[in-house]
Amino acid sequence: MKIPRILLAAGASGSGKTLITCGLLQALVNRGLKVASFKCGPDYIDPMFHSRVIGTRSRNLDTFFTDGDRTRYLLAKNASDCEIAVMEGVMGYYDGVGGITSRASAYDLASTTDTPVILIVNSRGMSVSLAAYVKGFLEYKKDSHICGVIFNQMSPMLYPRMKKLVEEQLEVEVLGYVPKVEDCVIESRHLGLVLPEEISDLKERLQKLAGILEDTLEIDRILALAQNAEELQVPESLIQKDRTYGYCLPQKLRIGVAKDEAFCFFYEDNFRLLQEMGAELVDFSPVHDEHLPADLDGILLYGGYPELNGEALERNASMKEEIAQAVKQGMPCMAECGGFMYLHEQMEDMGGVFRKTCGVIPGKCFRTPRLTRFGYITLTAGKPVFGRSAEEIGEIPAHEFHYFDSENCGSDFHAAKPLSKRGWDCMHSSSNLLAGYPHIYYYGNPQIPRTFLMKCLEYHNSKER
């Protein structure tokens, strides 16, 4: 499949990838192009910014969760009707699983999808050393895929000389620079960037940045690089394979999805897979709605910022009671990270106040001074999941990232860190509940959404009897 595409990467986190990616996306949209955007790795917030620019959902591509064929398939599926696909890398270009490999790195995604890469280099405090820096990234892997360089935080006076020097000494094209743009910076908090909704003038900032990039980047050359990408190799057998992975509900089921400022961390592909399997997703707000939607067959509570909305969540007593009652009466529920915290009896908020929450899971959640458990893990069930055996479910690739912990994390699964002896027990699994801190990408193990929906169908049929 012919899909014009590029990947924007950097040597380290904090180099300006997200800001420059959003500015470039805005410039492409302003040119009238239909753009698909992707984030490398397990990130929820960066795709929100992409989506604000391109006006459609941004997706994740993660080679820890999916093998090469499925990764290419997801890229093709999400970009097939677009004129260009723009991917944003993660961390440093070669930084991958375990801190000692390039697996699941931006480089791994570029290799898996055969995508040309533009390296963003934070040039603050450097001049001639930039050549040595770029040379290292070009030569560390023979197939680096790096075709171009953008210098970030560079003065317009220095840029022509650095472009000439680097292009004369290295086999790479310098595609422009980004000056220091303090009034376009996006703030951050403990889980990454603040949410797009919290930046009142975000659109104005991105439009200003896009105007700057039109002047300082060689966007026509960037488009030419994307057009020159090789055809994407996706096996015909995978394209023709049933997109629902062998399962489609015999009837529509209504699945409630908590969606508001407290619960906002989603993989868009998770939603699509559930819908393709036959689910009707019904949004509701544990912050603002007094009642659950009518006639639900299941509940999904994903992550987000419940700790920033603790008072509002506590105050909405009717919603807490209805969720608790539904789960206790057998309605299937999956909850992860922030949603898992909300199911506890109490949850500490960012002000240090313990708020009363749903009371489904005994105990309380509390704030810790640092990241508690973070990064990729592989989950193995120690007991049945929604009635299906651990052997049927198989291993589940997942990830954790949280500053809060629980007195009752559960012990029905074992989480193993890749390339490490470290691991821990976690999660609660019962006949109708799967809850814990790990985040799960459904294409990594489609048995999870399938098993959940089968349980929802069983619950639906029991209501009709």
N, C-alpha and C positions, 0 to 999 in steps of 0.2 A: 504494500500500500504506500502511495506517495503522500507523505505528510511532512511539509516544511516545518522544521523545528530547530530550536536552539536551547541550550541550558546555560543559565547564568550561575557561576560558581565563584568561590572565593578561597583564599588561603586560610581563613579563620572566621569564626563567628564575630560579629561586630564590625564587619568590613563594609556594610552598606548594601548587602544583597537584596533585602526586602524592599528598601526604599527605591533602589535603582530599578528593580524588577517592576514595581508598581508604576514608576515614572515612565518606563519604556512601554509597559502595557497601555498606559494612558495615551502615550504618543501614537501607538499603533491604532488604538481605537479612534483617536482623533483623525487619523488618516483614512478612516472608513473600513478598516480591515476587521474581519470576523476572527476573533482570537480565542484560543483555548489556553488555559493556564494550569500548571501543575506544581505541586510542592513535593520535593524529595523528602522522604522520611515521615515520621509520625508527628505531624504538626497540624494543629487545628486553627491557629490564629492567623498565620500568614495567608492561607487560602481565603480567609474572610476579607482581607485587604484586596487580594486579587479579584475576588468576586465583586467588590464595590466598584472596581475599575471597569471590568469587562461586561458587567451586567448579567452574567450567568455564573453558574456554580463552578468553582475551582475544585480540582481533584488532587488526591495524593497518589504518588507512585513510590512504592517501597519494596526494595528487593530482599528485605528480610521477610516480609509477609508473603510475597508471591514469587514464584520461580520466573525464569526469563520469558517463557512463552506467555504466561498469564500477565506479566507486566507489560509486554508489548501489546497484547490483546486489549488491556485496559486503556493504554495510550491510544490505540487505534479507535477503540469504541468511543472514547470521549472527545477525540479530535477529528473524527472522520468528516464532519461537515464544516470545518474551520479552515481558514486560509493560512494560519500559522499557529504552532503550539510553542508556548514559552514555558520552560521549566525553571524553577528556582532551586538551587542546591541547598545542602544542609551542612552546617559546621564548616570545617576545612575540607577542601576538595577530596582528599584521599582518606578522610577520617571515617572509620566504619566500626563495625561490631567489635566490642571488647576492648576498644582503644588500641588494638594491635593489628587490625586487619583493615582492608578497604572494602570488605563486604558490607552492602547496604549504604555505602557512601555515595556522594554525588558522582564520583568517578565510576562506581559500579553501575549506577543508573545510565550514565552516558554510554558505557560499554554495552550494557544490555540492550539499549535502544538505538545504538549507533548514531548518537546525536552530537553535532558540533558544539563545542563548549567555548564560552567567552569567560575568561578569568577576570574577576573584579579585584583590583589590587588597591588596598588602602595605602596611598603613597605618602601619607603624612610623615614628615621627618626623613624622607629618602629622596635621592636623585639618581646617581649612577648605580647605586645598590639595587635599584629596581630591576636592572637588567639581570643581575645575579639571582634575585628573588624569582623572577619569571623563568629564568633558565632552569632553576631547580624543579619547578613544577612541570616544565616541558619534558625534562629528561628523566624524572623519577620513574615514569612508566613509558615504555617505547610507544605505546598506543594511548597517549594522554588524551587524545581527542580535542585538545586545546587548540583552537584556530585563531582566536583573537583575544585581545586584552583591553580592558577599560581601566583607566586610572581614576580612583576616587580621591576626593579632597586634594586636588591638584590645582595649582594656580594657572591661569591662562597664559602667563608669560613663560612658565617652565615647560608647558605641554609640548610645543613644537619641537623643542630640543630633545625631550625625552622620547617622543615618537620617532624621531630620526635615529637616535642612538639605539633604541631597542630594535627597530626594524632592520637596521644595518647589521646588528650583531646576532640577532636571533631569527629563526624561521617562524615568525608569528606576526600577525597584523595588529597594529594598534588602532582601535576603533573609536577612540575618543576619550574624553575625560569628564569628570563631574566636579565642579568647583564646590567649595564649602557652602552649604545651603542650610544654615541654622534654622530658618523659619519653615523648613519642610521636614524637619526631623519628627519621627514618630516615637512617642514616649514608651516606656516599658514598665512592667511590674513583675511580681515574683514568678508568674507562669509565662513570662515572655512579654510581647507587646500588649499595650492596652487594646481594647476592642475598637473596631472602626466606629461604632455608635457613640463612643465616648469622646471622639474628636469632632467638635462641632464644625470646624472648617476644613475637614479632610479633603473634600472635593476641590476646594480652592487651592489647598497645598499641592495636591497631585497635579492639578492643571498647571500651576506655576512651574512645578518640577518638569512636567512634560515639555513645556515651552523652553526651559533651559536645555533639556536633553536634545531637543530638535536642533539647537545651535551647537551643542558641544559633542554629540555622538554622531558617528557616521551611520545613521539608521538605514540608509539604502544598502550599505555594505553588509550590515547585520541581516537584513532581509535576504540578500543574495546568499549569505552563508546558510541561512535556514533553507532556502530553496534548493541548495546543493546537497542537502542531507540525502543519504542513500535511502532507497525504498525500505520501509519497515517490514521485516520478515515475521509474519504471523502465520503459524500452521493452519492450513485450511480446515483440518479436523477440529481445531479449537474454535474457529469462527463458526463452523456449522454445529458445534456442540450445543445442546440445549442450554440456553442462557440461565435457566433456573437450576442448573446442576441436578437435573433429574427429579425435581420436586415442584409441583404447582398445586396450590390449594384448590380443592373442589368447589370452593365458594369464597367470596370475599370475607375477610375478617377485619374488624376495626381495632387497630393497635394505637393506643395513646402514646404520644411522644412528648415528654416534657421539653418545652422550648421557650426560653425567655432569657433575661440577663443573668440568671443564676445557672441555667443549664443550656449551654451554647456550644459545647465541643462535640462536633459530629464529623464522621466520615460520610460524605455525600454518597459514596458508592455503597455504604451500608444501607442507606435508605432505598437506593435504586434496586439492590438485590432483593430486599424484602418486598418491594412493590412488584418486581417481576415474578416473585414466587406467589403473588396473589394477595398481599396485604394492602389494606387501605390505611394510610398513616394519618392520624388525627392529632393535630397539635393542641397542647394545652399549657397553661402557665401556672406552676405551683406558687408563683409570686402574686399574680393578679386575679386568677380565676378562683371563684369560691367552690366550684364543683368540678369533678371529673366529667369529661364528655360522656354522653349516654351510650349505652350498649357496647362498651368496650369488651374485647376478648383478650387483651394483654396490655402491659404497660412497659415502656422503655424509659429509663432514667439515666441519661448520659452525664458526662462531666461538665465542668464549667467553673463558676465562681459562687457557690453557695455561701462561702465564708464572707463574701462581700454583701450578701443579701440576707444575713441571718435573722435580723429583726423582722423583715417582711415575711420570710418563710415561717417563722415562729408565730407571727400574728395571724396567718391564714390557717386557723384551726380546722375549719371545715374540710379544706383540701387534705391536710395531714390525716384527718380521721378517715376520710373516704379512701385514700390510698392504703392506709393500714388495714381497713376493713376488707377492701378488695383482695389484697394479698393473703390475708388470713383466711378468707373464704375460698381460696384456691385459684384466683386469677394469676396466670403466669406473668412474671416480672423479671426483666433483666436490668440490673443497675451497676454502673461502673463509676469509680472515683467519686466525683461530687454527688452523683445520684446515690451511690452506696452510703456516703456520709449522711445524706438526707433521710435515709431509712433508719438510722440509729435513734436511740432514745434522746440523746443530746449531741449537739455539735458546737464546738467553740467557734466564734466568729473572729474577724480580724481585730475587733476591739477587745478581745479577751473574755467576752461574755459567752457563757454556755446557753445555747438556745434549745428549747424543746422542739424536737423534730418528730418524725412519724412513729417511732417506737416499734418498728417491725423487727429490728435487730437490737438485742440487748447491749447496753454499754454506751460509751460516748466517744466522739472523735475530738482530737485536740491538736493544737498547732505545735509544730516543732521548729527549731531555729534554722534548720537546713533541709535540703532535699532528703526525704526519708528513704525512698527506694526509687530509682529512676533508670530508664533505658530499656532495652529489649529483654524479653524473657520468653521462655517456652513453658506453657502450662500443661500439666498432665493431671487429669482428674483421678481422684482416689475413690470416687463413688459415682453412682449414676447421675447423669445430667438430664433433667426433665424426663426421667424415666429410661433413658438410653444408657447403655453400659459405657464405661470409660474406653473400652476397646473399640466400640463403634464410633465414638467421638474422635479419638486419636489426639495427637499433639496439637496445641493451639498456640501459634505465634502471637505475642501480645507485647505491650509495653506499659511501664508505669512512670509517672512524673507527678509528684505531690509533696507538699510541705506539711501536710497533716497526716496524722496516724490515728489508729483506732485501738481501743482496749479489746476489740473483738474482730480481728481481721479475717477470722475463719481459718479452717484447716482442711477443707475438702479438696483442694488442689495443691500441687507442688509447683512452684515457680523456679525454674533453673536459669541462671544467667549463662548466655552463650560464651564458650571458650573460657569457662571459669568453673571452679568447684563450688562457688557460692550459690545458695538457693534458700528458699523458705516456703513454709506452708501458708496458704492464703485462701480466701474466697469461701462463700457459703453456697452450698448446692443442696436444694431440697426438691421435692416433687414439682414445685411450681416457682422456685426462686433460684436465680443465679446472680450473685452480688459480690463485688469486691473492688479493690482498687485498680486492677488491670484493665486497660483499654483493649478492645478486640476489633480487628479489621476483618470483616466477614469473608472477604475473598481469600483470606489466609487459611480459613477452614470453614467452608460453606455448610458443614454439618451443624454449626452453631445456630445460624438463622433458621435452617431447616428444622432442627429439633425444637427450637422455640416455637415456631409456627405450628408444628404438629401438636405441641402441647396446648397451644391456643385453640386449635380446632377441637381438641378433646374437651377443653373447657367450654367452648361455644355449644357443642352438642349436649353437654351435661346440663346447660341452662335450659335447653329446649325440652328436655325430658320432664 
